[in-house]
Amino acid sequence: MLVLPAMGVAARHYQRFAEAARTRGFSVLTLDYRGQGESPLTISRGVRFGYTDLAAGEITEAITWVREQGSGPLLLVGHSLGGQLVTALESISPGTFDGLVLVAAGTPHWRAFTGRARLAPLLLPTAFVGMAAAQGCFDGRRFGFGRQSAQLIGEWARMARTGSWSPDPIELPHREFPLIALSFRGDRLAPASAVDALVARFPSATTTRTHLDEPAGHAGWLKQPDSAIEALSAWAAEAFTPERKR
């Protein structure tokens, strides 16, 4: 499993999840995006990158490294932004992974939210774009989003407005692969409806959809990973049996 973190969340925060997954027989690699965690890059005014850069850069490099280590199916585990980045990866380099795990990962598109919750994806990303324009980059540490490239924040805001991070039409291949999507009670950043909307970007995937009451929130599963691991293990055992592979 290759873990793709949420925006501003360092790889070290996925350690409990990785350790729990290893007890179930998975090999796990966690990844820091540029400018996050142990990355030596300091994000400043002159640093620009977006969805495609992350997908074609460190994510593709990590996938190549994992493939070189041995055989077996490769699962991408996308949390929040990490799940969104898979759409960029699949659009530029389809077929690089064998299965997809979306954990608290939804589209930020405002139409995927309901009621008053629609206000947040309409207003906050626009405000963040303004902050990034003034600063030359986005210092979102007080919001839990870390320091980010102004370009990345702009593309995230575009996705919140239009449903796509790219101004050009993006077509994902109709590729068959196993997918499990987990949503959690009380997750305001990735409610069940937003998770469903991201899953819909992969119409040919064989999808297992699971909603968990505990742990609640967007990041509670990082500290209490057992329920997520249990659902993931049961899904993987079924999706990657020798019979299913044939």
Secondary structure in CASP SS format (residue, H / E / C, confidence):
PFRMAT SS
TARGET T0000
AUTHOR 0000-0000-0000
METHOD secondary structure of the structure
MODEL  1
M C 1.00
L E 1.00
V E 1.00
L E 1.00
P C 1.00
A C 1.00
M C 1.00
G C 1.00
V C 1.00
A C 1.00
A H 1.00
R H 1.00
H H 1.00
Y H 1.00
Q H 1.00
R H 1.00
F H 1.00
A H 1.00
E H 1.00
A H 1.00
A H 1.00
R H 1.00
T H 1.00
R C 1.00
G C 1.00
F C 1.00
S C 1.00
V C 1.00
L E 1.00
T E 1.00
L C 1.00
D C 1.00
Y C 1.00
R C 1.00
G C 1.00
Q C 1.00
G C 1.00
E C 1.00
S C 1.00
P C 1.00
L C 1.00
T C 1.00
I C 1.00
S C 1.00
R C 1.00
G C 1.00
V C 1.00
R C 1.00
F C 1.00
G C 1.00
Y H 1.00
T H 1.00
D H 1.00
L H 1.00
A H 1.00
A H 1.00
G H 1.00
E H 1.00
I H 1.00
T H 1.00
E H 1.00
A H 1.00
I H 1.00
T H 1.00
W H 1.00
V H 1.00
R H 1.00
E H 1.00
Q H 1.00
G C 1.00
S C 1.00
G C 1.00
P C 1.00
L C 1.00
L E 1.00
L E 1.00
V E 1.00
G E 1.00
H E 1.00
S C 1.00
L H 1.00
G H 1.00
G H 1.00
Q H 1.00
L H 1.00
V H 1.00
T H 1.00
A H 1.00
L H 1.00
E H 1.00
S H 1.00
I H 1.00
S C 1.00
P C 1.00
G C 1.00
T C 1.00
F C 1.00
D C 1.00
G E 1.00
L E 1.00
V E 1.00
L E 1.00
V E 1.00
A C 1.00
A C 1.00
G C 1.00
T C 1.00
P C 1.00
H C 1.00
W H 1.00
R H 1.00
A H 1.00
F C 1.00
T C 1.00
G H 1.00
R H 1.00
A H 1.00
R H 1.00
L H 1.00
A H 1.00
P H 1.00
L H 1.00
L H 1.00
L H 1.00
P H 1.00
T H 1.00
A H 1.00
F H 1.00
V H 1.00
G H 1.00
M H 1.00
A H 1.00
A H 1.00
A H 1.00
Q H 1.00
G C 1.00
C E 1.00
F E 1.00
D E 1.00
G E 1.00
R H 1.00
R H 1.00
F H 1.00
G C 1.00
F C 1.00
G E 1.00
R E 1.00
Q E 1.00
S E 1.00
A H 1.00
Q H 1.00
L H 1.00
I H 1.00
G H 1.00
E H 1.00
W H 1.00
A H 1.00
R H 1.00
M H 1.00
A H 1.00
R H 1.00
T H 1.00
G C 1.00
S C 1.00
W C 1.00
S C 1.00
P C 1.00
D C 1.00
P C 1.00
I C 1.00
E C 1.00
L C 1.00
P C 1.00
H C 1.00
R C 1.00
E C 1.00
F C 1.00
P E 1.00
L E 1.00
I E 1.00
A E 1.00
L E 1.00
S E 1.00
F E 1.00
R C 1.00
G C 1.00
D C 1.00
R C 1.00
L C 1.00
A C 1.00
P C 1.00
A H 1.00
S H 1.00
A H 1.00
V H 1.00
D H 1.00
A H 1.00
L H 1.00
V H 1.00
A C 1.00
R C 1.00
F C 1.00
P C 1.00
S C 1.00
A C 1.00
T E 1.00
T E 1.00
T E 1.00
R E 1.00
T E 1.00
H E 1.00
L E 1.00
D C 1.00
E C 1.00
P C 1.00
A C 1.00
G C 1.00
H C 1.00
A C 1.00
G H 1.00
W H 1.00
L H 1.00
K H 1.00
Q C 1.00
P C 1.00
D H 1.00
S H 1.00
A H 1.00
I H 1.00
E H 1.00
A H 1.00
L H 1.00
S H 1.00
A H 1.00
W H 1.00
A H 1.00
A H 1.00
E H 1.00
A H 1.00
F C 1.00
T C 1.00
P H 1.00
E H 1.00
R H 1.00
K H 1.00
R C 1.00
END
